[in-house]
Amino acid sequence: MLKKIIGLMVLFLGYNLISASTVAPVFDELNSSIEGVVTDAETNQPLAGATVSLPDLKVAVTTGQNGHYVIKSLRSGSFTIAVSFVGYKSYVTTVAVNGATQKDFKLSVSVVENQAVVVTGVASSTLSKATPAHVSIISEKDLQRSGGTNLMQAIAKVPGVSVITTGPAIAKPTIRGLSYNRVVTLNDGVRQEGQQWGDEHGVEIDEYSARKVEVLRGPASLMYGSDALGGVINVLTNVPVTNNTIKANIAGNLNSNNNMQGGYADVAGNINGFNWNAYGSLKSAGDYKNKYDGSVLNSRFNEKNFGGYIGLNKSWGYTHLLFSSYDQQVGMVDGARDDAGNFILEGYDTLTSAMRQSRHPLIPNQHIQHFKVALDNSFNLGGGGRITALVAYQHNQRREFGDVATPDVPGSYFDLQTINYNLGWHLPVKNDWKTAFGVNGMSQQNQDKAVEALIPEYGLFDVGIYGVTTKTINKTIITGGVRFDNRNIDSKLTYSDGAPLFQAFKKNLSSFSGSIGLTHDISDQVTLKANASKGFRAPNMAELAANGVHEGTFRYEIGNQYLKSEDAYALDLGLDVNTQHVSLNVSPYFNHINNYIFLQKLLNTAGADSLISNVTAYKYDQQSANLYGVEASLDIHPHPLDWLHFENTFSYTRGKFTNAVDGSNNLPLIAPMRLLTELRTEFPTQLHAFRNLYARVEMNHVWAQNDYFSGYQTETPVPGYTLFNAGIGSDIYVGGTKRASLVLALNNIGNVAYQDFLGRLRYAPENPATGRVGVFEMGRNFTARLIIPFEWKVQ
């Protein structure tokens, strides 16, 4: 099946590449271009090196010494165009192109960037301030400055975003109190499909390959179908470089705490529209340390990843063939200890010093492999708009090894194959209307290839049809849309030791979604936002059909095939204030969810806990729930100290059942209140050899979580804590050319021993020597990252 899919994709790509020359005469008759000059709005001086891009067409050029730019090989039509330059406010507008079109741009100086272009959750690229939903942008620069150990931890600074962790290698995103299958992760527009329902499952995307991350907070089922109740995380890795350019990077990364070593290399080019990218990375880490636990045995991990794309951009549009391979081996922290407090592992008679210091995961461990290939296309229709078509194949394999006597035989082996598809018609912009229609969905086949299995083998197919539109009326932008989804699930009869473990059943689920929102500019500095939406989430297979012990949770889980889809009704408000010296955002929200799914403990006829194989049994149930909260950010950059930034972000989420469960009305997995404060200095161009020099000091204060789900002793409280972090970095120039980028960071400066409320290792067994329950998070950690860039211009 895999060979057939890849063959069809390559054949289709080849057809587009070959046919481009044969149809060129037709398109040449309609060949258009846009050119102009980018200048400083106050001085009228040309800005050399500014980037001018058409995001929807994945085309970008840079201005020359005279500020001049030109983009050729375009069909007539209306396009979103974005202009950006370091130290200036980006400019985004829609331009009608017909023949040789002239368009000049004047950029204003700005010490902050509040005009980022987004593609997540909208029919076509637009300004972040123009979207009624709340979208945060994490740039490549921000990702490089992060001192996290994986991609999800790197974006956890976004207000309302937290991570559920199982050690330093496994992190699951949670947005506004919703996680697991309630958050959709995209990679270059492809919906990432693995074992999202599992506690010990991360996101299979290479951290080093990410060039930009967009985080949409709030229900987003309109564009993405089921599961996006909490929001969407879109990771962009394959971004075409400017025309007639070849770029490459070699990077190295070191972490002191767990002695993590990482390396990355890539090369990307664009020659007359033929463009490509290829990357590879390696990452290896030992056990992490903290003040109370010392070295946390078997928290080590190893990764090896590669990927890229090859494509063609011409006047008719573009076609890109993308591929990626993610391979991770992770040790699982058991948490058991001897009477002296030393970590031990079941099945090992002795653990030698070499075994404790090794980077090779011990038993238990898991091996995750994720292969993906996708064909992404966009065809310009001139006066008919634009057609986009994407098809992708993903193969996710997760193997868990738990027996020392047979270390190469997996105890459980989940094998999931997914085909994603997305077809959209983007109508031309007329009378300030932007409209798009589309159909998307996926087909899945899951197999259990080991003796142990928590979920059955199954087949799944879903399809969704949607329409979205945007209308600009003076200073008000109104956005709305509707969607209908249908999902068919076929759960297979599965035997274990000759007895049926999973019963066969079929289930059909369907739902309508919709949203209506607006943004209104009260002035050039003040924008109001409001968005009302209805989203949904279909129950996953673990919730419908689980039957077994969920390792690491000490629960025997039983599915409920009669579960209904979760329906969410949300209201989001927003206030954006952007002046020359102050940037402020306040975003309150409310989300009511009907049929919220959770685990209910089973009781026997005597009213006591029901046990299966000496493990407490739980069954999935549902009832309504409410989530509400507020996110806020404040950035002060006082004049004349434009190099100084005082940034603050605040997050608060409250989740409650409408009826108490075992005496508790609090939803599980709700992150506590958090205040993140950073004092940062930036000198973009003031120093000749050290440009974009920055230094920062950060305080991360997390309150105690006393509103936890105490039903069935599921969660326990944790005290609050305060962490201090710092960092410094710069681009290094020699002879006017950028030769390297250096980033240094120090996290948890005070070596504070703390437990994160969403950290699963805090539920590990008690340390007999100290009486402390669970394992603590990573202690002081110094990170160094060196990036060496290369660039060649091709005439």
Secondary structure as UniProt FT lines:
FT   HELIX           2..28
FT   TURN            29..30
FT   STRAND          31..40
FT   TURN            41..43
FT   TURN            48..49
FT   STRAND          51..54
FT   HELIX           55..57
FT   STRAND          59..62
FT   TURN            65..66
FT   STRAND          68..75
FT   STRAND          77..84
FT   TURN            86..87
FT   STRAND          91..97
FT   STRAND          100..102
FT   STRAND          105..107
FT   STRAND          117..118
FT   TURN            120..121
FT   STRAND          126..127
FT   HELIX           128..130
FT   STRAND          134..139
FT   HELIX           140..145
FT   HELIX           151..154
FT   TURN            155..157
FT   TURN            159..160
FT   STRAND          161..165
FT   STRAND          171..175
FT   TURN            176..177
FT   HELIX           180..182
FT   STRAND          183..187
FT   TURN            188..189
FT   STRAND          190..191
FT   TURN            196..197
FT   TURN            199..200
FT   HELIX           207..209
FT   STRAND          212..217
FT   HELIX           221..224
FT   TURN            226..229
FT   STRAND          231..236
FT   TURN            243..244
FT   STRAND          245..255
FT   TURN            256..259
FT   STRAND          260..271
FT   TURN            272..273
FT   STRAND          274..285
FT   STRAND          289..290
FT   TURN            291..293
FT   STRAND          294..295
FT   TURN            297..298
FT   STRAND          301..314
FT   TURN            315..316
FT   STRAND          317..331
FT   TURN            339..340
FT   TURN            346..347
FT   HELIX           353..357
FT   STRAND          365..380
FT   HELIX           382..384
FT   STRAND          386..401
FT   TURN            404..405
FT   TURN            407..408
FT   STRAND          412..426
FT   TURN            431..432
FT   STRAND          433..448
FT   STRAND          458..473
FT   TURN            474..475
FT   STRAND          476..491
FT   STRAND          494..496
FT   TURN            497..498
FT   STRAND          499..502
FT   STRAND          505..521
FT   STRAND          526..537
FT   HELIX           541..545
FT   STRAND          547..550
FT   TURN            551..554
FT   STRAND          555..558
FT   TURN            561..562
FT   STRAND          566..578
FT   STRAND          582..601
FT   TURN            605..606
FT   STRAND          611..612
FT   TURN            613..614
FT   STRAND          615..636
FT   TURN            642..643
FT   STRAND          644..661
FT   TURN            662..663
FT   STRAND          664..666
FT   STRAND          674..683
FT   STRAND          690..702
FT   HELIX           711..713
FT   STRAND          721..734
FT   TURN            735..736
FT   STRAND          737..747
FT   TURN            749..750
FT   TURN            757..758
FT   HELIX           760..763
FT   TURN            768..770
FT   STRAND          781..793
//
